[in-house]
Amino acid sequence: MELNSNDKERYSRQIALKQFGETAQLKLLQSNVLVIGAGGLGCPILQYLAAAGVGHIGVVDDDIVTLSNLHRQVLFSTNTIGISKATAAVKVLKRLNPAISIQAFPVRLNNGNAFELIKDFGIVIDATDNFASRYLINDACVLLGKPLIYGCIYQFEGQVAVFNVQDENKQLSANYRDIFPSQPEKGEVPNCNEAGVIGVLPGMIGMMMANECIKLITGIGNILINKLVIYSMLTNNTFEMEITPNPDTKHLIPTDEKAFKATQYPDSCQTENAFEDVGIKEFLQLMEVEDTVVIDVREIGEKPIITSFPHINIPMSELKKQVPTITQGNILVFCHAGIRSEDAANLLSNGINRVYNLKGGIIRYNIQ
Amino acid sequence: MTIISFGQIAELLSNKITIDTVSDTDTLKNKLEVEFPALLTIKYAIAVDKKIVSNNTVIKETSEVALLPPFSGG
């Protein structure tokens, strides 16, 4: 593979760096990176990796854009509210750099699909926002021997590290479980969206992650292998800690793909409001997302009968007696005024699925 | 011995801890958990002189001990 004249022009400013040059640019163009999560961290990562010319990028995110995302998730805009993040991100990135290939995976990463998604990529970037995904991704990357770029934030601080890089003796460097062996219990960490965040922090941490990714691909500089960096945006202090692979944590990682698929990664972030309230616009858009079921929780015989979209009926009275097993990852619930469906949403949330409640019910929107 | 803490542990300790140097990380953990029982319910990593340690580790008079909780946000 050689750089064409367009490449030479587009990437000229980084090629001009002596340590970088055309060799590094070619390595970028031949690399493939999977970015899991297109949120606060994922947006800047994707933007800079696409701009730098990473040849193939995969974007995994099953969420949709909401108004409260826009202060930090800079790939999105007011007119993409309600649209799949993965799809919206890919659209913007293709405009930014049509010469590379970018693929959207608008699905929820879970232990059933992680191997399939990750195996075709050379590098994985964890830009998720919950412990379940972080441990799941770590374990899958250890088992598949994939380098993993890790970053996370809490209020005004962030952490960055690079895990699972093979050394010359084919030994993998430290991974997430060498720092934090097991997943925090439910409620242990007051995190998720409730913690609050200033938009620039995921921007800065995301950029550090993109930087590690570019260095790892091109072989320039020092990479955060066996190291964890902690950055505080309030003080501008940076702390670098050494990590030593810890053999005692090995047994915490499933032994193979089969064991991995049988491992539970419960969402410790689940709070009392495990579901999300949505308006009709989002509700109708969410229906189009793969792996979705719509549930009417009104009692049998309640009017009006809804015919404008497909759904199933599980009356609240039955749901209270026994919560049925729902196989779909996305659950949309509605009732007459949005009160019963709120209870139903709570009952149906299991920490792994995503549950959305039509706030105000069908009466607010006059749905038939 | 100086202690630096991050995330929710920094909030918990509110940066006002003055603990006399203890001999090792296990002793420090016990001492902190008596003073701040909420630490018992949190998983966190300990670094001594910028090295994350998994076993009981000696703390020197001049050591800097960091308490690191995991973050999940993104």
Chai-1 contact restraints between the chains, C-beta under 6 A:
chainA,res_idxA,chainB,res_idxB,connection_type,confidence,min_distance_angstrom,max_distance_angstrom,comment,restraint_id
A,G37,B,G74,contact,1.0,0.0,6.0,A-B,restraint_1
A,G39,B,G74,contact,1.0,0.0,6.0,A-B,restraint_2
A,G40,B,G74,contact,1.0,0.0,6.0,A-B,restraint_3
A,L41,B,G74,contact,1.0,0.0,6.0,A-B,restraint_4
A,A127,B,G74,contact,1.0,0.0,6.0,A-B,restraint_5
A,T128,B,G74,contact,1.0,0.0,6.0,A-B,restraint_6
A,D129,B,G73,contact,1.0,0.0,6.0,A-B,restraint_7
A,D129,B,G74,contact,1.0,0.0,6.0,A-B,restraint_8
A,N130,B,S72,contact,1.0,0.0,6.0,A-B,restraint_9
A,F131,B,S72,contact,1.0,0.0,6.0,A-B,restraint_10
A,C152,B,F71,contact,1.0,0.0,6.0,A-B,restraint_11
A,C152,B,G73,contact,1.0,0.0,6.0,A-B,restraint_12
A,C152,B,G74,contact,1.0,0.0,6.0,A-B,restraint_13
A,I153,B,F71,contact,1.0,0.0,6.0,A-B,restraint_14
A,I153,B,G73,contact,1.0,0.0,6.0,A-B,restraint_15
A,Y154,B,G7,contact,1.0,0.0,6.0,A-B,restraint_16
A,Y154,B,F71,contact,1.0,0.0,6.0,A-B,restraint_17
A,Y154,B,G73,contact,1.0,0.0,6.0,A-B,restraint_18
A,E157,B,F6,contact,1.0,0.0,6.0,A-B,restraint_19
A,Q159,B,F71,contact,1.0,0.0,6.0,A-B,restraint_20
A,I179,B,A45,contact,1.0,0.0,6.0,A-B,restraint_21
A,I179,B,I52,contact,1.0,0.0,6.0,A-B,restraint_22
A,F180,B,P70,contact,1.0,0.0,6.0,A-B,restraint_23
A,P184,B,K43,contact,1.0,0.0,6.0,A-B,restraint_24
A,E188,B,I42,contact,1.0,0.0,6.0,A-B,restraint_25
A,N191,B,S72,contact,1.0,0.0,6.0,A-B,restraint_26
A,N191,B,G73,contact,1.0,0.0,6.0,A-B,restraint_27
A,A195,B,G73,contact,1.0,0.0,6.0,A-B,restraint_28
A,I230,B,F6,contact,1.0,0.0,6.0,A-B,restraint_29
A,M241,B,A47,contact,1.0,0.0,6.0,A-B,restraint_30
A,M241,B,K50,contact,1.0,0.0,6.0,A-B,restraint_31
A,M241,B,I52,contact,1.0,0.0,6.0,A-B,restraint_32
A,E242,B,K51,contact,1.0,0.0,6.0,A-B,restraint_33
A,I243,B,I52,contact,1.0,0.0,6.0,A-B,restraint_34
A,N246,B,S54,contact,1.0,0.0,6.0,A-B,restraint_35
